[in-house]
Amino acid sequence: GLFDLQGLNADQRIQLSGLFKQKAIHDIAVFCRDFGYVNDFVALAQHSTQIGVLTSKLSAEALAQPLISRAIASIVDIQKTISALYPQLTVIVDAAEVSSYHYHTGLVFAVYVKGLARALAKGGRYDNIGEAFGCGRPATGFSCDIHDLIGYFSALPSLDIPRIIVVDRGLLANKS
């Protein structure tokens, strides 16, 4: 949102995304010093996981922009919905998350579990997937490492859950 409002070019987006990825608040402030939304970029860097605090720190000008207000409302709604459905989970939203693939066009997510330093699964929203093949449509997808999944679930106490068997139908069709 702020990148678009500020009208950053491709090089500026890459450089600033790198600074946000590093959570380099001082460097973000220096990089954005001549921008109209400098204080908003700094607020985003400092309070990206505290949406209420972030909203209170953003300028009235930034909050008046539909792109920003819709993004904040969407984040709040998603966080409330997940928390209502799964009250036992800790849901943390980082409004400055930039570690997504170039094709993500919306919300990105990562699932972390106790005992594993990296994400168990990660993914996001992408619009117009398949457009090159004449069938553009919105989608959400994720990826995970099967070895991480097996390791994580193998370490859990026995649960009364059904077993899931995945079968590649194409592979079976080729066997006569």
VMD Tcl script that draws the C-alpha trace (Angstrom):
set ca {
  {0.00 0.00 0.00}
  {2.58 2.60 1.03}
  {4.87 1.60 -1.81}
  {2.06 2.34 -4.27}
  {1.04 5.58 -2.54}
  {4.61 6.82 -2.60}
  {4.94 5.88 -6.28}
  {8.16 3.93 -5.85}
  {9.92 2.71 -8.97}
  {11.07 -0.90 -9.34}
  {14.58 -0.27 -7.99}
  {13.27 1.62 -4.97}
  {10.78 -1.18 -4.25}
  {13.55 -3.79 -4.33}
  {15.84 -1.76 -2.07}
  {13.12 -0.87 0.41}
  {11.76 -4.43 0.45}
  {15.24 -5.63 1.37}
  {15.38 -3.18 4.26}
  {11.96 -4.29 5.51}
  {13.02 -7.93 5.20}
  {16.00 -7.11 7.46}
  {13.76 -5.06 9.82}
  {16.37 -2.29 9.49}
  {14.34 0.57 10.98}
  {17.12 3.17 10.95}
  {18.04 2.36 7.35}
  {14.38 2.54 6.34}
  {14.16 6.02 7.88}
  {17.29 7.13 6.02}
  {16.14 5.61 2.72}
  {12.71 7.25 3.00}
  {13.87 10.64 4.34}
  {12.79 12.48 1.17}
  {9.48 10.64 0.81}
  {6.15 12.25 1.63}
  {5.23 9.23 3.73}
  {8.55 8.88 5.60}
  {6.91 8.72 9.04}
  {4.41 6.15 7.80}
  {7.19 3.90 6.48}
  {8.97 4.17 9.83}
  {5.72 3.44 11.73}
  {5.16 0.38 9.55}
  {8.69 -0.85 10.27}
  {8.34 -0.29 14.02}
  {4.80 -1.54 14.60}
  {4.11 -4.00 11.78}
  {2.89 -6.77 14.11}
  {0.72 -4.50 16.27}
  {-2.05 -3.43 13.90}
  {-3.84 -1.27 16.47}
  {-0.65 0.60 17.38}
  {0.33 0.87 13.72}
  {-3.04 2.39 12.85}
  {-2.62 4.98 15.61}
  {0.86 5.90 14.32}
  {0.00 6.25 10.61}
  {-0.67 9.76 9.32}
  {-4.23 10.91 8.70}
  {-3.26 11.34 5.05}
  {-2.18 7.70 4.73}
  {-5.25 6.42 6.62}
  {-7.52 8.44 4.33}
  {-6.26 6.48 1.32}
  {-8.69 3.67 0.39}
  {-5.80 1.32 -0.39}
  {-4.44 1.67 3.15}
  {-7.79 1.65 4.96}
  {-8.94 -1.47 3.04}
  {-5.65 -3.24 3.77}
  {-5.91 -2.52 7.50}
  {-9.57 -3.56 7.62}
  {-8.73 -6.78 5.78}
  {-5.87 -7.61 8.16}
  {-8.05 -6.96 11.22}
  {-10.88 -9.05 9.76}
  {-8.60 -11.98 8.91}
  {-6.97 -11.91 12.34}
  {-10.38 -11.80 14.11}
  {-11.80 -14.60 11.96}
  {-8.87 -16.96 12.52}
  {-8.84 -16.19 16.26}
  {-12.60 -16.84 16.51}
  {-12.36 -20.15 14.64}
  {-9.20 -21.32 16.40}
  {-8.99 -19.60 19.80}
  {-6.17 -21.92 20.91}
  {-3.85 -20.54 18.21}
  {-1.63 -17.52 18.51}
  {-2.21 -15.40 15.42}
  {0.39 -12.75 14.61}
  {0.03 -10.60 11.55}
  {3.04 -8.75 10.16}
  {1.83 -5.92 7.93}
  {5.37 -5.42 6.63}
  {6.02 -9.02 5.58}
  {7.86 -9.04 2.26}
  {9.27 -12.56 2.05}
  {6.87 -13.70 -0.64}
  {7.28 -14.78 -4.21}
  {6.99 -12.16 -6.95}
  {3.65 -13.57 -8.13}
  {1.84 -13.04 -4.82}
  {-0.64 -10.21 -5.19}
  {-2.29 -10.19 -1.79}
  {-2.05 -11.68 1.65}
  {0.88 -14.01 2.29}
  {1.09 -16.33 5.27}
  {3.38 -18.68 7.11}
  {2.54 -21.33 9.68}
  {5.03 -21.76 12.51}
  {4.94 -24.48 15.13}
  {6.76 -24.95 18.39}
  {10.07 -26.70 17.93}
  {10.64 -25.81 14.27}
  {12.64 -22.68 13.44}
  {11.33 -22.29 9.89}
  {7.76 -22.17 8.62}
  {5.96 -25.51 8.48}
  {3.94 -24.15 5.55}
  {3.77 -20.87 3.67}
  {1.78 -19.44 0.83}
  {-0.37 -16.62 -0.33}
  {-2.86 -15.06 -2.69}
  {-2.18 -14.61 -6.37}
  {-4.56 -13.17 -8.94}
  {-4.81 -14.05 -12.60}
  {-2.98 -17.35 -12.24}
  {-3.23 -19.22 -15.52}
  {-3.75 -16.03 -17.50}
  {-0.98 -17.05 -19.91}
  {-3.12 -20.09 -20.73}
  {-6.32 -18.09 -21.26}
  {-7.84 -18.91 -17.89}
  {-6.87 -16.17 -15.43}
  {-8.45 -16.51 -12.01}
  {-7.66 -15.72 -8.39}
  {-6.18 -18.43 -6.21}
  {-4.54 -19.09 -2.88}
  {-1.86 -21.70 -2.52}
  {0.76 -22.95 -0.13}
  {3.82 -25.13 -0.03}
  {5.34 -27.28 2.67}
  {8.22 -29.66 3.05}
  {6.92 -33.19 3.43}
  {9.90 -34.15 5.61}
  {9.08 -31.30 8.01}
  {5.43 -32.41 8.14}
  {6.30 -36.03 8.81}
  {8.84 -35.04 11.45}
  {6.44 -32.69 13.19}
  {3.43 -35.01 13.22}
  {5.52 -38.06 14.12}
  {6.66 -36.28 17.28}
  {3.09 -35.60 18.43}
  {1.32 -37.93 20.85}
  {-1.03 -40.39 19.18}
  {-4.12 -38.61 17.97}
  {-7.46 -40.09 17.02}
  {-7.47 -38.74 13.48}
  {-8.08 -40.48 10.19}
  {-5.11 -41.43 8.06}
  {-4.79 -39.64 4.76}
  {-3.51 -41.47 1.73}
  {-2.45 -39.48 -1.32}
  {-2.54 -41.29 -4.64}
  {-1.26 -40.00 -7.97}
  {-4.03 -41.12 -10.36}
  {-1.81 -40.48 -13.36}
  {0.75 -42.92 -12.02}
  {-1.94 -45.55 -11.44}
  {-3.44 -45.04 -14.89}
  {-0.10 -45.85 -16.51}
  {0.14 -49.21 -14.72}
  {-1.74 -51.93 -16.62}
}
mol new
graphics top color blue
foreach p $ca { graphics top sphere $p radius 0.5 }
foreach p [lrange $ca 0 end-1] q [lrange $ca 1 end] { graphics top cylinder $p $q radius 0.2 }
display resetview
